[in-house]
Amino acid sequence: MDTLDQIKAPIKIYLKDFTKEFNQSMKSRVPLLNTITRYMVKRKGKQIRPIFVFLSAGICGEISAKTSRAASLIELLHTATLIHDDVVDESYKRRGFFSSNALRGNKIAVLVGDFLLSRGLLLSVKNNDHDLLKIVSDAVQEMSEGELLQIEKARKLDIEEDIYFEIIRKKTATLIASCCATGAASVGASANQVEAFWEFGENVGIAFQIKDDIFDYQQSTNKEKPAGIDIKEKKMTLPLIFLLKNSSYVEQRKIIYQVKNKSRDPKIVAEIIEKVKQSGGIEYAKKHMNHYHNLALDFLKQFPESEFKTSLQTLVEYTTSRNR
């Protein structure tokens, strides 16, 4: 049994029911929509977001139908944002599969994203899950702001460390935060508990993203995201920010020029990666990753021992120990 299977063990039956309900929620009377959504269902990932929802709910109370709706709401809105991101980024592959815009064009992709967004909203409104809708709406707003902030800063490559953390908190961490918060809210947790689970998820999400950024400076057999892809996309991540911060002015200008104008040259990318490694940028990023990872684990210490707590602890460990 691999790590994810172990993590899922206490919520296996809930995930099975959720998957059926989620697939049903994506159905439409329009054949074209059904064709596209069926394709999307086949390429779904590891179910990390629903797992966070169900485990957070389980540690706080009795998992219910509302918990499953929370997981569906998160997945519907997240899938919608991914489709829109693929259009914005002109990305034609995701997880090794062709993206919706690659297969059907941008116009249809945007409309499919809008359809999924509306299904998520209707799911909450019809069931009076206004508390869940507020949590997820706040997350979507934060994610949009984070994406726009990154685009704005990518033009000048003038991202300082505090801006980097603001971007990853908004872009990545708020989604995991919303998973944990909606999970807690779905079982009647207090407002303070829901807020605490939001912060917990935020810490996990920041650690998760730093781990992802570290991968960019390591050799990979993963064809979907080989080493150096962030540099090619002109993304300023923590290891690179550390290198720039500890370089002379002349060296800084040289590296920024290379990232701006030479990032498609494999030799240049390899040189930048080596400079990051030599500067200690990887170790610096790992230190920050471990800080947020430990904050998340410390939060869980207050809860009594249970299979949900054990799985949630293992899931936190998994986010920073995974190979990809």
C-alpha positions as a LaTeX table, in Angstrom:
\begin{tabular}{lrrr}
\hline
Residue & $x$ (\AA) & $y$ (\AA) & $z$ (\AA) \\
\hline
Met1 & 0.00 & 0.00 & 0.00 \\
Asp2 & 1.54 & 3.34 & $-1.01$ \\
Thr3 & 1.46 & 6.49 & 1.13 \\
Leu4 & $-1.61$ & 8.01 & $-0.49$ \\
Asp5 & $-3.57$ & 4.77 & $-0.07$ \\
Gln6 & $-2.66$ & 4.77 & 3.62 \\
Ile7 & $-3.76$ & 8.41 & 3.93 \\
Lys8 & $-7.08$ & 7.67 & 2.23 \\
Ala9 & $-7.85$ & 4.58 & 4.34 \\
Pro10 & $-10.14$ & 6.23 & 6.96 \\
Ile11 & $-12.11$ & 8.13 & 4.28 \\
Lys12 & $-12.05$ & 5.56 & 1.47 \\
Ile13 & $-15.80$ & 4.99 & 1.49 \\
Tyr14 & $-16.50$ & 8.74 & 1.54 \\
Leu15 & $-14.15$ & 9.36 & $-1.39$ \\
Lys16 & $-15.85$ & 6.59 & $-3.39$ \\
Asp17 & $-19.29$ & 8.17 & $-2.87$ \\
Phe18 & $-17.87$ & 11.64 & $-3.51$ \\
Thr19 & $-16.38$ & 10.55 & $-6.85$ \\
Lys20 & $-19.77$ & 9.29 & $-8.05$ \\
Glu21 & $-21.51$ & 12.48 & $-6.93$ \\
Phe22 & $-18.83$ & 14.71 & $-8.44$ \\
Asn23 & $-18.98$ & 12.96 & $-11.81$ \\
Gln24 & $-22.76$ & 13.32 & $-11.73$ \\
Ser25 & $-22.49$ & 17.03 & $-10.93$ \\
Met26 & $-20.52$ & 17.62 & $-14.14$ \\
Lys27 & $-23.20$ & 16.17 & $-16.43$ \\
Ser28 & $-25.16$ & 18.37 & $-18.80$ \\
Arg29 & $-27.88$ & 18.12 & $-21.44$ \\
Val30 & $-25.36$ & 19.35 & $-24.01$ \\
Pro31 & $-23.45$ & 16.43 & $-25.63$ \\
Leu32 & $-20.34$ & 18.54 & $-26.31$ \\
Leu33 & $-20.08$ & 19.47 & $-22.64$ \\
Asn34 & $-20.45$ & 15.83 & $-21.59$ \\
Thr35 & $-17.71$ & 14.77 & $-23.99$ \\
Ile36 & $-15.31$ & 17.35 & $-22.56$ \\
Thr37 & $-16.16$ & 16.74 & $-18.89$ \\
Arg38 & $-15.82$ & 12.96 & $-19.33$ \\
Tyr39 & $-12.33$ & 13.54 & $-20.73$ \\
Met40 & $-11.50$ & 15.79 & $-17.78$ \\
Val41 & $-12.71$ & 13.23 & $-15.25$ \\
Lys42 & $-10.36$ & 10.63 & $-16.77$ \\
Arg43 & $-7.34$ & 12.87 & $-16.15$ \\
Lys44 & $-8.12$ & 13.84 & $-12.57$ \\
Gly45 & $-5.11$ & 13.74 & $-10.26$ \\
Lys46 & $-4.50$ & 12.31 & $-6.80$ \\
Gln47 & $-7.63$ & 13.80 & $-5.15$ \\
Ile48 & $-5.46$ & 15.78 & $-2.74$ \\
Arg49 & $-8.07$ & 18.53 & $-2.31$ \\
Pro50 & $-11.01$ & 16.23 & $-1.44$ \\
Ile51 & $-8.71$ & 14.32 & 0.92 \\
Phe52 & $-7.96$ & 17.55 & 2.82 \\
Val53 & $-11.70$ & 18.32 & 2.99 \\
Phe54 & $-12.71$ & 14.91 & 4.37 \\
Leu55 & $-9.82$ & 14.57 & 6.83 \\
Ser56 & $-10.35$ & 18.09 & 8.20 \\
Ala57 & $-14.04$ & 17.27 & 8.63 \\
Gly58 & $-13.26$ & 13.93 & 10.29 \\
Ile59 & $-10.91$ & 15.46 & 12.83 \\
Cys60 & $-13.54$ & 18.08 & 13.77 \\
Gly61 & $-16.74$ & 16.00 & 13.85 \\
Glu62 & $-19.05$ & 13.65 & 11.95 \\
Ile63 & $-18.51$ & 13.55 & 8.17 \\
Ser64 & $-21.81$ & 14.34 & 6.45 \\
Ala65 & $-23.44$ & 14.93 & 3.08 \\
Lys66 & $-22.42$ & 18.58 & 3.46 \\
Thr67 & $-18.79$ & 17.47 & 3.62 \\
Ser68 & $-19.17$ & 15.74 & 0.26 \\
Arg69 & $-20.78$ & 18.88 & $-1.17$ \\
Ala70 & $-17.85$ & 20.91 & 0.16 \\
Ala71 & $-15.42$ & 18.61 & $-1.66$ \\
Ser72 & $-17.49$ & 18.86 & $-4.87$ \\
Leu73 & $-17.65$ & 22.65 & $-4.61$ \\
Ile74 & $-13.87$ & 22.86 & $-4.22$ \\
Glu75 & $-13.24$ & 20.50 & $-7.15$ \\
Leu76 & $-15.73$ & 22.21 & $-9.47$ \\
Leu77 & $-14.36$ & 25.68 & $-8.84$ \\
His78 & $-10.76$ & 24.48 & $-8.89$ \\
Thr79 & $-11.26$ & 22.65 & $-12.20$ \\
Ala80 & $-12.85$ & 25.80 & $-13.64$ \\
Thr81 & $-9.86$ & 27.90 & $-12.59$ \\
Leu82 & $-7.43$ & 25.35 & $-14.08$ \\
Ile83 & $-9.20$ & 25.52 & $-17.43$ \\
His84 & $-9.09$ & 29.30 & $-17.39$ \\
Asp85 & $-5.41$ & 29.21 & $-16.33$ \\
Asp86 & $-4.58$ & 26.98 & $-19.32$ \\
Val87 & $-6.17$ & 29.56 & $-21.61$ \\
Val88 & $-4.31$ & 32.46 & $-19.97$ \\
Asp89 & $-0.98$ & 30.58 & $-20.00$ \\
Glu90 & $-1.57$ & 29.20 & $-23.51$ \\
Ser91 & $-0.83$ & 25.79 & $-22.00$ \\
Tyr92 & $-1.71$ & 22.80 & $-24.16$ \\
Lys93 & $-0.93$ & 20.01 & $-21.72$ \\
Arg94 & $-1.79$ & 19.28 & $-18.10$ \\
Arg95 & $-0.67$ & 16.14 & $-16.22$ \\
Gly96 & 0.49 & 14.66 & $-19.52$ \\
Phe97 & $-2.92$ & 15.10 & $-21.18$ \\
Phe98 & $-3.99$ & 17.67 & $-23.74$ \\
Ser99 & $-5.77$ & 20.59 & $-22.07$ \\
Ser100 & $-9.33$ & 21.57 & $-22.97$ \\
Asn101 & $-8.20$ & 24.61 & $-24.95$ \\
Ala102 & $-5.75$ & 22.45 & $-26.93$ \\
Leu103 & $-8.53$ & 20.06 & $-27.92$ \\
Arg104 & $-11.44$ & 22.44 & $-28.43$ \\
Gly105 & $-10.04$ & 25.97 & $-28.60$ \\
Asn106 & $-10.04$ & 28.85 & $-26.14$ \\
Lys107 & $-13.66$ & 29.91 & $-26.60$ \\
Ile108 & $-15.08$ & 26.49 & $-25.73$ \\
Ala109 & $-12.55$ & 26.07 & $-22.89$ \\
Val110 & $-13.62$ & 29.35 & $-21.27$ \\
Leu111 & $-17.30$ & 28.40 & $-21.59$ \\
Val112 & $-16.66$ & 24.98 & $-20.03$ \\
Gly113 & $-14.88$ & 26.71 & $-17.15$ \\
Asp114 & $-17.86$ & 29.04 & $-16.73$ \\
Phe115 & $-20.23$ & 26.05 & $-16.73$ \\
Leu116 & $-18.27$ & 24.30 & $-13.96$ \\
Leu117 & $-18.12$ & 27.53 & $-11.99$ \\
Ser118 & $-21.90$ & 27.88 & $-12.19$ \\
Arg119 & $-22.42$ & 24.23 & $-11.15$ \\
Gly120 & $-20.36$ & 24.84 & $-8.05$ \\
Leu121 & $-22.30$ & 28.00 & $-7.18$ \\
Leu122 & $-25.67$ & 26.29 & $-7.76$ \\
Leu123 & $-24.67$ & 23.28 & $-5.67$ \\
Ser124 & $-24.09$ & 25.55 & $-2.69$ \\
Val125 & $-27.09$ & 27.83 & $-3.23$ \\
Lys126 & $-29.56$ & 24.94 & $-3.67$ \\
Asn127 & $-28.41$ & 23.38 & $-0.40$ \\
Asn128 & $-28.11$ & 26.68 & 1.49 \\
Asp129 & $-24.39$ & 26.06 & 2.02 \\
His130 & $-23.70$ & 29.78 & 2.09 \\
Asp131 & $-20.89$ & 29.39 & 4.62 \\
Leu132 & $-19.03$ & 27.05 & 2.25 \\
Leu133 & $-19.66$ & 29.35 & $-0.70$ \\
Lys134 & $-18.20$ & 32.32 & 1.15 \\
Ile135 & $-15.02$ & 30.40 & 2.06 \\
Val136 & $-14.45$ & 29.22 & $-1.50$ \\
Ser137 & $-15.37$ & 32.57 & $-3.07$ \\
Asp138 & $-12.75$ & 34.26 & $-0.86$ \\
Ala139 & $-10.22$ & 31.66 & $-2.05$ \\
Val140 & $-11.02$ & 32.20 & $-5.74$ \\
Gln141 & $-10.63$ & 35.96 & $-5.29$ \\
Glu142 & $-7.25$ & 35.46 & $-3.60$ \\
Met143 & $-6.10$ & 33.06 & $-6.32$ \\
Ser144 & $-7.03$ & 35.53 & $-9.05$ \\
Glu145 & $-5.19$ & 38.34 & $-7.28$ \\
Gly146 & $-2.14$ & 36.12 & $-6.83$ \\
Glu147 & $-2.08$ & 35.21 & $-10.51$ \\
Leu148 & $-2.37$ & 38.85 & $-11.56$ \\
Leu149 & 0.33 & 39.90 & $-9.10$ \\
Gln150 & 2.68 & 37.26 & $-10.51$ \\
Ile151 & 1.98 & 38.37 & $-14.09$ \\
Glu152 & 2.62 & 42.00 & $-13.12$ \\
Lys153 & 5.91 & 41.19 & $-11.40$ \\
Ala154 & 7.08 & 38.81 & $-14.15$ \\
Arg155 & 7.38 & 41.76 & $-16.52$ \\
Lys156 & 10.10 & 43.41 & $-14.44$ \\
Leu157 & 11.37 & 40.39 & $-12.49$ \\
Asp158 & 11.54 & 42.61 & $-9.41$ \\
Ile159 & 10.02 & 40.15 & $-6.95$ \\
Glu160 & 11.33 & 40.50 & $-3.41$ \\
Glu161 & 10.98 & 37.68 & $-0.89$ \\
Asp162 & 7.88 & 39.16 & 0.78 \\
Ile163 & 6.13 & 39.49 & $-2.58$ \\
Tyr164 & 7.03 & 35.89 & $-3.44$ \\
Phe165 & 5.37 & 34.66 & $-0.25$ \\
Glu166 & 2.31 & 36.81 & $-0.93$ \\
Ile167 & 2.02 & 35.33 & $-4.43$ \\
Ile168 & 2.29 & 31.68 & $-3.34$ \\
Arg169 & $-0.02$ & 32.27 & $-0.38$ \\
Lys170 & $-2.67$ & 33.66 & $-2.71$ \\
Lys171 & $-2.08$ & 31.41 & $-5.74$ \\
Thr172 & $-1.56$ & 28.03 & $-4.08$ \\
Ala173 & $-2.02$ & 28.10 & $-0.33$ \\
Thr174 & $-5.50$ & 29.63 & $-0.28$ \\
Leu175 & $-6.90$ & 26.65 & $-2.20$ \\
Ile176 & $-5.65$ & 24.14 & 0.37 \\
Ala177 & $-6.74$ & 26.57 & 3.10 \\
Ser178 & $-10.27$ & 26.57 & 1.66 \\
Cys179 & $-10.27$ & 22.74 & 1.59 \\
Cys180 & $-9.47$ & 22.55 & 5.30 \\
Ala181 & $-11.81$ & 25.40 & 6.25 \\
Thr182 & $-14.79$ & 24.01 & 4.31 \\
Gly183 & $-14.12$ & 20.55 & 5.75 \\
Ala184 & $-14.29$ & 21.96 & 9.28 \\
Ala185 & $-17.32$ & 24.12 & 8.48 \\
Ser186 & $-19.19$ & 21.17 & 6.95 \\
Val187 & $-19.38$ & 19.41 & 10.33 \\
Gly188 & $-20.44$ & 22.45 & 12.35 \\
Ala189 & $-17.05$ & 23.66 & 13.63 \\
Ser190 & $-17.03$ & 27.08 & 15.31 \\
Ala191 & $-15.98$ & 30.20 & 13.42 \\
Asn192 & $-12.69$ & 30.21 & 15.34 \\
Gln193 & $-12.03$ & 26.56 & 14.40 \\
Val194 & $-12.81$ & 27.23 & 10.75 \\
Glu195 & $-10.40$ & 30.18 & 10.78 \\
Ala196 & $-7.74$ & 28.02 & 12.47 \\
Phe197 & $-8.14$ & 25.31 & 9.82 \\
Trp198 & $-7.81$ & 27.97 & 7.12 \\
Glu199 & $-4.47$ & 29.00 & 8.64 \\
Phe200 & $-3.41$ & 25.35 & 8.93 \\
Gly201 & $-4.18$ & 24.76 & 5.24 \\
Glu202 & $-2.36$ & 27.96 & 4.32 \\
Asn203 & 0.81 & 26.74 & 6.04 \\
Val204 & 0.55 & 23.37 & 4.28 \\
Gly205 & $-0.01$ & 25.12 & 0.95 \\
Ile206 & 3.02 & 27.37 & 1.32 \\
Ala207 & 5.23 & 24.38 & 2.19 \\
Phe208 & 3.72 & 22.48 & $-0.77$ \\
Gln209 & 4.52 & 25.29 & $-3.22$ \\
Ile210 & 8.09 & 25.77 & $-1.98$ \\
Lys211 & 8.62 & 22.03 & $-2.49$ \\
Asp212 & 7.28 & 22.42 & $-6.02$ \\
Asp213 & 9.67 & 25.32 & $-6.64$ \\
Ile214 & 12.63 & 23.27 & $-5.40$ \\
Phe215 & 11.80 & 20.55 & $-7.96$ \\
Asp216 & 12.61 & 23.07 & $-10.71$ \\
Tyr217 & 16.28 & 22.93 & $-9.74$ \\
Gln218 & 16.55 & 19.16 & $-9.61$ \\
Gln219 & 17.01 & 16.57 & $-12.32$ \\
Ser220 & 13.67 & 15.03 & $-13.24$ \\
Thr221 & 12.46 & 12.06 & $-15.24$ \\
Asn222 & 9.04 & 13.72 & $-15.36$ \\
Lys223 & 8.51 & 14.87 & $-18.94$ \\
Glu224 & 5.56 & 17.00 & $-17.88$ \\
Lys225 & 7.73 & 19.29 & $-15.77$ \\
Pro226 & 11.45 & 18.93 & $-16.47$ \\
Ala227 & 14.02 & 20.95 & $-14.52$ \\
Gly228 & 14.18 & 24.65 & $-15.35$ \\
Ile229 & 10.58 & 25.09 & $-16.49$ \\
Asp230 & 9.96 & 27.93 & $-14.00$ \\
Ile231 & 13.01 & 29.77 & $-15.31$ \\
Lys232 & 11.78 & 29.31 & $-18.87$ \\
Glu233 & 8.43 & 30.78 & $-17.81$ \\
Lys234 & 10.23 & 33.67 & $-16.07$ \\
Lys235 & 8.89 & 32.77 & $-12.63$ \\
Met236 & 10.89 & 34.15 & $-9.74$ \\
Thr237 & 10.88 & 31.45 & $-7.07$ \\
Leu238 & 12.59 & 31.42 & $-3.66$ \\
Pro239 & 15.87 & 29.67 & $-4.67$ \\
Leu240 & 16.40 & 32.18 & $-7.50$ \\
Ile241 & 15.42 & 35.14 & $-5.32$ \\
Phe242 & 18.01 & 33.99 & $-2.77$ \\
Leu243 & 20.70 & 33.81 & $-5.50$ \\
Leu244 & 19.91 & 37.35 & $-6.66$ \\
Lys245 & 19.82 & 38.66 & $-3.10$ \\
Asn246 & 23.33 & 37.30 & $-2.50$ \\
Ser247 & 24.88 & 38.38 & $-5.81$ \\
Ser248 & 26.68 & 41.58 & $-6.74$ \\
Tyr249 & 24.74 & 44.26 & $-8.60$ \\
Val250 & 26.48 & 43.38 & $-11.87$ \\
Glu251 & 25.77 & 39.68 & $-11.43$ \\
Gln252 & 22.13 & 40.43 & $-10.55$ \\
Arg253 & 21.64 & 42.41 & $-13.77$ \\
Lys254 & 23.26 & 39.61 & $-15.78$ \\
Ile255 & 21.02 & 36.90 & $-14.31$ \\
Ile256 & 17.86 & 39.00 & $-14.72$ \\
Tyr257 & 18.82 & 39.70 & $-18.35$ \\
Gln258 & 19.35 & 35.98 & $-18.96$ \\
Val259 & 15.99 & 35.05 & $-17.42$ \\
Lys260 & 14.22 & 37.78 & $-19.42$ \\
Asn261 & 15.89 & 37.18 & $-22.76$ \\
Lys262 & 17.73 & 33.84 & $-22.79$ \\
Ser263 & 15.47 & 31.54 & $-20.78$ \\
Arg264 & 14.78 & 29.33 & $-23.80$ \\
Asp265 & 18.46 & 28.49 & $-24.13$ \\
Pro266 & 19.06 & 25.14 & $-22.30$ \\
Lys267 & 22.70 & 26.04 & $-21.67$ \\
Ile268 & 21.78 & 29.34 & $-19.99$ \\
Val269 & 19.06 & 27.66 & $-17.92$ \\
Ala270 & 21.55 & 25.00 & $-16.79$ \\
Glu271 & 24.02 & 27.74 & $-15.79$ \\
Ile272 & 21.39 & 29.54 & $-13.69$ \\
Ile273 & 20.37 & 26.28 & $-12.00$ \\
Glu274 & 24.00 & 25.58 & $-11.11$ \\
Lys275 & 24.45 & 29.11 & $-9.72$ \\
Val276 & 21.34 & 28.65 & $-7.56$ \\
Lys277 & 22.74 & 25.40 & $-6.19$ \\
Gln278 & 26.16 & 26.90 & $-5.52$ \\
Ser279 & 24.62 & 29.90 & $-3.72$ \\
Gly280 & 22.78 & 27.74 & $-1.19$ \\
Gly281 & 19.40 & 28.70 & $-2.61$ \\
Ile282 & 18.00 & 25.15 & $-2.40$ \\
Glu283 & 18.94 & 24.79 & 1.27 \\
Tyr284 & 17.47 & 28.23 & 2.01 \\
Ala285 & 14.18 & 27.28 & 0.37 \\
Lys286 & 14.10 & 23.96 & 2.26 \\
Lys287 & 14.54 & 25.82 & 5.55 \\
His288 & 11.44 & 27.92 & 4.83 \\
Met289 & 9.52 & 24.87 & 3.61 \\
Asn290 & 10.27 & 23.03 & 6.84 \\
His291 & 9.19 & 26.06 & 8.89 \\
Tyr292 & 5.67 & 26.06 & 7.41 \\
His293 & 5.56 & 22.26 & 7.43 \\
Asn294 & 6.31 & 22.29 & 11.19 \\
Leu295 & 3.71 & 24.99 & 11.87 \\
Ala296 & 1.08 & 22.74 & 10.28 \\
Leu297 & 2.14 & 19.69 & 12.28 \\
Asp298 & 2.23 & 21.69 & 15.53 \\
Phe299 & $-1.38$ & 22.77 & 14.93 \\
Leu300 & $-2.53$ & 19.13 & 14.78 \\
Lys301 & $-0.99$ & 18.29 & 18.17 \\
Gln302 & $-3.98$ & 19.78 & 20.00 \\
Phe303 & $-6.39$ & 17.15 & 18.66 \\
Pro304 & $-6.96$ & 13.74 & 20.29 \\
Glu305 & $-5.49$ & 10.72 & 18.56 \\
Ser306 & $-7.64$ & 9.33 & 15.75 \\
Glu307 & $-7.24$ & 7.75 & 12.34 \\
Phe308 & $-8.20$ & 11.10 & 10.78 \\
Lys309 & $-5.46$ & 12.93 & 12.70 \\
Thr310 & $-2.88$ & 10.28 & 11.75 \\
Ser311 & $-3.81$ & 10.53 & 8.07 \\
Leu312 & $-3.78$ & 14.32 & 8.14 \\
Gln313 & $-0.33$ & 14.30 & 9.73 \\
Thr314 & 0.88 & 11.86 & 7.07 \\
Leu315 & $-0.63$ & 14.03 & 4.36 \\
Val316 & 1.28 & 17.07 & 5.68 \\
Glu317 & 4.47 & 14.98 & 5.62 \\
Tyr318 & 3.64 & 13.80 & 2.09 \\
Thr319 & 3.39 & 17.35 & 0.74 \\
Thr320 & 7.06 & 18.00 & 1.48 \\
Ser321 & 8.51 & 14.50 & 0.99 \\
Arg322 & 6.85 & 13.62 & $-2.33$ \\
Asn323 & 9.01 & 12.96 & $-5.38$ \\
Arg324 & 6.70 & 14.98 & $-7.67$ \\
\hline
\end{tabular}
